[in-house]
């Protein structure tokens, strides 16, 4: 027969460490990412496109952007078209008026110091006219795509007109 021992200070300290770990923001983020990764999928082809785009744009002299979307039925995140946009006006023309999209953007710019910078960002395009279902769908996939694409930061826009001022926003956040 086993003897039960009382709870000592070491046990209490261990329980407190576990509670701190379980409720920490990092643990919640990992838990959220784990559930997102089970919900949304990336095909091997999409993963390869993400990697190639990230590697090919770091030395580009012109802006480069690709549009990503979520298939509502399969919850697969994929590139909308095989086009790479180099002009913000062309990109704005391709974004739908009533549906969110993710845009991966590499935008070379010269800072006030004269230094060349090529920020690699994700634009979360969320027009005010899209349905709440689509808003939730894209909101819950945002961090997953950010991590998969390995972008530095997310820029939120709700209108294609915001793309005209993207350079100023990127310079202001450097």
C-alpha positions in Angstrom: 0.0 0.0 0.0 1.3 3.4 -1.0 1.5 6.2 1.5 0.2 9.6 0.4 2.4 12.5 1.1 1.2 16.0 1.7 1.6 18.8 -0.8 4.9 20.6 -0.1 6.4 23.8 -1.3 8.1 22.2 -4.3 4.7 20.8 -5.5 3.1 24.2 -5.2 6.0 25.9 -7.1 5.7 23.3 -9.8 1.9 23.8 -10.1 2.4 27.6 -10.3 5.0 27.2 -13.1 2.6 25.0 -15.0 -0.2 27.5 -14.6 2.1 30.3 -15.8 3.1 28.3 -18.8 -0.4 27.3 -19.7 -1.7 30.8 -19.5 1.3 32.5 -21.2 0.7 34.4 -24.5 3.3 32.2 -26.2 1.5 29.0 -25.3 -1.8 30.4 -26.4 -0.2 31.5 -29.7 1.2 28.0 -30.3 -2.1 26.5 -29.5 -3.9 28.9 -31.9 -1.4 28.2 -34.6 -1.8 24.5 -34.1 -5.5 24.7 -34.5 -5.2 27.0 -37.5 -2.7 24.6 -39.1 -5.3 21.8 -38.8 -8.1 23.9 -40.2 -6.3 25.5 -43.2 -4.1 23.7 -45.7 -1.3 24.6 -48.1 -0.5 22.3 -51.0 3.1 21.4 -51.5 3.0 23.5 -54.7 1.8 26.5 -52.7 4.5 26.1 -50.1 7.1 25.9 -52.9 5.7 29.1 -54.6 5.8 30.9 -51.2 9.4 29.9 -50.7 10.5 30.8 -54.3 8.7 34.2 -54.2 10.4 35.1 -50.9 13.8 34.1 -52.1 13.5 35.7 -55.6 12.2 39.1 -54.4 15.0 40.0 -51.9 17.2 41.5 -54.7 14.4 42.8 -57.0 14.7 46.4 -58.2 10.9 46.8 -58.7 8.0 46.1 -56.4 6.7 42.5 -56.7 3.4 41.3 -55.4 1.3 38.1 -55.5 -2.3 37.6 -54.4 -3.4 34.7 -52.1 -6.9 33.6 -51.4 -8.7 31.0 -49.3 -11.0 28.5 -50.9 -14.1 28.6 -48.8 -15.1 25.0 -49.4 -11.7 23.2 -48.9 -10.1 26.0 -46.7 -6.9 25.7 -48.8 -4.8 28.8 -49.0 -3.4 29.3 -52.5 -2.1 31.8 -55.0 -5.0 33.4 -56.8 -3.2 33.6 -60.2 0.3 33.0 -61.4 0.8 36.7 -62.1 3.4 38.7 -60.3 2.4 42.4 -60.1 5.0 45.1 -60.4 2.7 48.1 -60.4 0.4 49.0 -57.5 -2.3 50.2 -59.9 -2.4 46.8 -61.6 -2.5 45.1 -58.3 -5.4 47.4 -57.2 -7.3 46.5 -60.3 -7.0 42.8 -59.5 -8.3 43.0 -55.9 -12.0 42.2 -55.7 -14.4 44.8 -54.2 -16.3 42.4 -51.9 -13.8 39.8 -50.9 -10.7 39.8 -48.7 -7.3 38.8 -50.0 -3.8 38.4 -48.8 -1.0 40.1 -50.8 2.6 39.3 -50.4 4.6 42.3 -51.3 8.3 43.0 -51.7 8.8 46.7 -52.1 12.3 48.2 -52.7 12.6 51.7 -51.4 15.3 54.2 -50.5 15.1 55.5 -46.9 15.8 59.0 -45.8 19.3 57.9 -44.8 20.0 56.9 -48.4 20.0 53.2 -47.5 18.2 50.7 -49.8 15.6 48.6 -48.0 13.4 45.8 -49.4 10.7 45.2 -46.9 8.8 41.9 -47.4 5.3 42.3 -46.0 1.9 40.8 -46.1 -1.0 43.1 -46.9 -4.3 42.0 -45.3 -6.9 43.5 -47.7 -10.3 43.5 -46.0 -12.8 45.6 -47.8 -15.7 46.9 -45.7 -18.3 45.4 -48.0 -17.2 41.7 -47.5 -19.3 39.3 -45.5 -18.7 38.7 -41.8 -18.1 35.0 -42.7 -15.3 36.0 -45.0 -13.8 38.4 -42.5 -13.6 35.6 -39.9 -12.2 33.2 -42.4 -9.3 35.5 -43.4 -8.8 36.8 -39.8 -8.2 33.3 -38.5 -5.8 32.4 -41.3 -3.7 35.6 -41.2 -1.0 34.5 -38.7 -0.7 31.1 -40.3 0.0 32.6 -43.7 2.3 35.2 -42.1 4.4 32.4 -40.6 4.3 30.1 -43.7 5.4 33.0 -45.9 8.0 34.3 -43.4 7.0 37.9 -43.9 8.3 40.6 -41.6 5.0 42.3 -40.8 1.4 42.7 -41.8 -0.1 45.9 -43.3 -3.8 46.2 -42.9 -5.8 48.0 -45.7 -9.5 48.2 -46.4 -9.4 49.9 -49.8 -7.4 49.6 -53.0 -6.8 53.3 -52.7 -4.5 52.5 -49.7 -2.1 50.8 -52.1 -1.2 54.3 -53.6 0.3 55.3 -50.2 2.0 51.9 -49.5 5.5 53.4 -49.9 4.9 56.0 -47.3 3.5 53.5 -44.9 6.5 51.2 -45.4 9.0 54.0 -45.0 7.1 55.1 -41.8 7.3 51.7 -40.3 11.0 51.0 -41.0 
